[in-house]
């Protein structure tokens, strides 16, 4: 009889341990992720998933071993080079030069992103922001340098963003894996508190994934399409009977400038009229004070 009671007690203890283990498994730390191989689907992760290497740490603060997953960078991402440039070209006719520019843009599959025209007394300026496929960038620069006008300045720069692109891609793939794990944990959440905490982690990961994907799209856009700032400059000829650099033109300019200076001087004096009203009172009191001083002497 004692053996039967001892056997039944052992079975009860085993069942209690199993149920306790299941509860602990549901309430596990939110940051612990199941270490199983899982690659994102091609629909949600257009980038190639990074390779992961599992490293075993000696022990944590509690003396238990944990798996740490670190990304292993591979050479699956091609070079990412952003090319930018700006040019200033002096032309004889803005409209003619603009037609030439449009023809060159069509040949190189480029387009104008922004256009700004300024007309002053001294010159005309047409500023264009041009986007061109990276493979046609050099050809576009050569075409502008040869046939549009006289190049006054030209600056070309290249920026290698391969390392940044790789880092963002790896972090993005990691976040997507963590997101799937949190979604699985949400299905087995035991309490409302656990459910709310997991949902908050999911929301944060989704926001971070959106930011990372936006950054990758921006880099791809800058890599695939280079940016060129083009300024077409035309110096105006003075509409005068005399030459721009002749004595007559300079004489007229000097007379005009002198008259403008005289007018400015007179207007400046007129603006001091309150002080002119005060001066007579100052002179009157000064004379009165001086005469009183003489009478005392």
Beta strands, then each sheet from edge to edge (+ up, - down):
strand 1: 51-56
strand 2: 67-72
strand 3: 81-90
strand 4: 111-119
strand 5: 123-133
strand 6: 150-160
strand 7: 225-235
sheet 1: 1+ 2-
sheet 2: 4+ 5- 7+ 3+ 6-
end
